Structures are given as structure tokens and as C-alpha cells.
Amino acid sequence: MTDTTTEQPPALNTRSVVGLGACAAVALVGIFLIPTLQGPSGGLNVRFWTMAALELLAMGGVVYFVLNLHEEPS
């Protein structure tokens, strides 16, 4: 069987790839910041919500960049 279609696949959006890398870096930095936040400053509640906000920001970025990963050819 031969495939005779000549349709090009959608192009990869470079900005989205860079954004995915940046969001992954933010998530990793957030994970490795946990031990530094174990000092007496602030309470557990403040540390928890700080980390939750950082990870939620990274997750929102990943969702946005994955949805815009491919550019439709025009």
C-alpha cells in the first residue's frame, strides 16, 4: 500500500517548546525549594500555599503551551 497524500503535518511552534521547558524548570525549582522553606519563618500554611501556587502556575503554563504546540499551515 502506498500513501499518496501530500499533506504536510502541522509545524512545531518553537515558542511552545521553549515555554514547556521553562514551565518544567519552574516546577523542578519549586520541588527543590521545599527544603529551603522548612525554616522557622512563616507557618506551614504559608509554605504550602506558596508551593501550591508555584506548581499551579507551572501546570497552567504546560496546559497552555501543549494546546499551542502545533501551528496550522496557512
RAJOBEL-V723202 format. One line per field, one symbol per residue. phi: phi as a letter, one per 20 degrees, with the letter a starting at -180 (. if undefined). psi: psi as a letter, one per 30 degrees, with the letter a starting at -180 (. if undefined). burial: b if it has 16 or more other C-alpha atoms within 10 Angstrom, else e. A space follows every 10 residues. Layout:
phi = ???
psi = ???
burial = ???
This chain:
phi = .dedfdfeff ffefffffff ffffffffff ffegffeeff fmdfffffff ffffffffff fffffffdfd effd
psi = kkjgkgkklk kkjeeeeeee eeeeeeeeee effeffggaf klleeeeefe eeeeeeeeee eeeeeefgek kkk.
burial = eeeeeeeeee eeeeebbebb eebbebbeeb eeeeeebeee eeeeeebeee beeebeebbe bbeebeeebb eeee
